[in-house]
Amino acid sequence: MKKPAKTHKIKMMEAQLATKLNRQVVGSLVGCVHCGMCNDCCHYVLSHPDDPKMTPSYKADQVRKLFKANHDWTGSVFPWWVGADKAALTDDDLEELKDIAFGTCTNCRRCTINCPMGVDTATLNRLMRGLLTNVGVMPEGVRVVSKDQWELGNQMGVLKEDYIDTLEWMSEELEEDLGHGEAEIPIDKAGAKIMYAINPREVKYDPRTIKEAALIFWAAGEDWTMPTEGWDNTNFGLFSGDDGLGGASAKREYDKARELGVDKIVISECGHGYRSTRHEGVNWSGDAEPFPMESSVMTMLRYIKEGKIVVDPSKNSQRVTFHDSCNNARSCGFYEEPRELLRLVTTDFQEMYPNRAEGFCCTGGGGAMSMSEYTPRRLKSGEIKANQIRATGAEVVVTSCHNCVDGLGDVIKHYELGCEVKQLVDLVANALVLEECAVMKGRPATAAAPEAPAPTAEVEEAAAPVVAVEAPLAGRKILVVDDEEDIRTFLVTVFEDAGAEVMEASDGDECIEKAKTYKPDIISLDLSMPGKSGVDAFVELRKTAETESIPVCVVTGHPEFRQVIYDRPVPPPEGYLNKPVDEDKLVAYVAHIVETKEEKAN
């Protein structure tokens, strides 16, 4: 039977492969002896023991076949022996390759360090991703994130004005917490010693980490700044295999640091952000390393060792364990520093086994959090990590990576572990002894309020009674729906402070169930969630007699879903807000929606 002709996409992939054949790649392509020692190292294999397609060697063989068919003599002489006769030829083959490269591997490199032949399977898998991405074959989530990083300079599509608003918001909160304005977050400060680059997740979903870092910098008396451009230390080029995107993203950061004239880039806690900025980005961009770069973990550890900040570990008395980010640990050799810091700011640390280079992936690496179609497979592979965590008895899992925060959060929820995820910046900020830090710097820790004179009898007698002002959401029942635990906690706290009775749901199915049971006055609804999405849940709410009249305020970090939800054949939501949300605006908006509904009903 005559074989089909190669498609144009296959020919493009073969041409690109020829440009990627360096020593590391070719050595890994020809070095595998299919001994199977890597199988027991892979969390996908261990969780899918009956599926041979999950084995690292099978995944690597897919790009190996292309290599054998086009560049190795064995493919010409013995094509059937080396699989060259089964290399991809059609677009259907590319869809299968996409599922393998993006859906069955997080590029964690655990197989790589356990290979007796030194085969770097993760590099081969990233290579396959890059070949597919170059011809437009990739998961939709990868396409969206890559587009945002190309066009907006960050992988979560955060607009510049929203980024600056968030920094100003956190700056104001920090000033209120301390009672003075000395801890203001500096933006684009020329000549500062440090430029602090962050993960966009911090702006969009977890701005408290920005405030905590700012508090630590202030306590240490650091001369620092945050940039308005090149602030995203993450780099989706690492995950997609697109070296062009990787180089462009890294160069934005390097160029901004040069423009500001800083001495050093400090990279917030992000595994792939650290690897991309400190190591890979220099190669992708073709730019010589311009100045020192370090993880904020090293920065915080140095502050304590040099006596620039004072910490009290008893402030973090819960049992904690530590999860090694694959990119920090296996790819960058970053093992001991986070543990040293952890022991300085906590009192009950329990190791997870195996750990360091042998630790298992959180399930969220390799960009997996952006590929919702693979969520069930990803969570199934997380059983190993869940068992590791459970065995420690820890109340808190600490990690120095935002992808791991999300990946571990999903595992903890799915396997009902009953613990929470934190980063080192959370623990260091909580452990600070601000009074002693301030004394060392010769300044007040907080602004002291002037002592009020004792009231006279006449004043006491004439004083008007204090009248309690009713909270704007007093007596209201609100259902908060969001898969991100930290976002739910934030929203619940805001609504409860405003007087509301609040219930929580973490996915679409739970949203429907609780809406029917509790009949809330309004639902705060996230749109992008694993399982039943917020969009599907919204449509079901509107089509169900018990819930169709409950007002819905969408609170989402995915503005591209706005058109999707308004195009549905049901009445649109009563409100729509993009994350991050301002507390006062959120409360006022929700109160207005509820009051408007009541007015119409009357």
Buried (B, 14 or more C-beta within 10 A) or exposed (E): EEEEEBBEBBEBBBEBBEEBBEEBBBBBBBEBEEEEBBBEBBBBBBBBEEEEBBBBBBBBBBBBBBBBBBBBEEBEEEBEEBBBBBBBBBEEBBEEBBBBBBBBBBBBBBBBBBBEEEBBBBBBBBBBBBBBBBBEBBBEBBBBBBBBBBEBBBBBBBEEEBBBBBBEBBBBBBBEEBEBEBBBBBBBBEEBBBBBBBBBBBBBBBBBBBBBBBBBBBBBBBBBBBBBBBBBBBBBBBBBBBBBBBBBBBBBBBBBBBBBEBEBBBBBBBBBBBBBBBBBBBEBBEBEEBEEBBBBBBBBBBBBEEEBBBBEBEBBEBBBBBBBBBBBBBBBEBBEBBBEBBEBBBBBBEEBEEBBBBBBBBBBBBBBBBBBEBBEBBBBBBBBBBEBBBEBEBBBBBBBBBBBBBBBBBBBBBBEBEBBBBBBBBBBBBBBBBEBBBEBBEEBBEEEEEEEEEEEEEEEEEEEEEEEEEBBBEEBBBBBBBBBBBBBBBBBEBBBEBBBBBBBBBBBBBBBEBBBEBEBBBBBBBBBBBBBBBBBBBBBBBEEEEBEEBBBBBBBBBBEBBEEBEEBEEEBBBBBBBBBBBBEEBBBBBBBBBEEBEEEEE
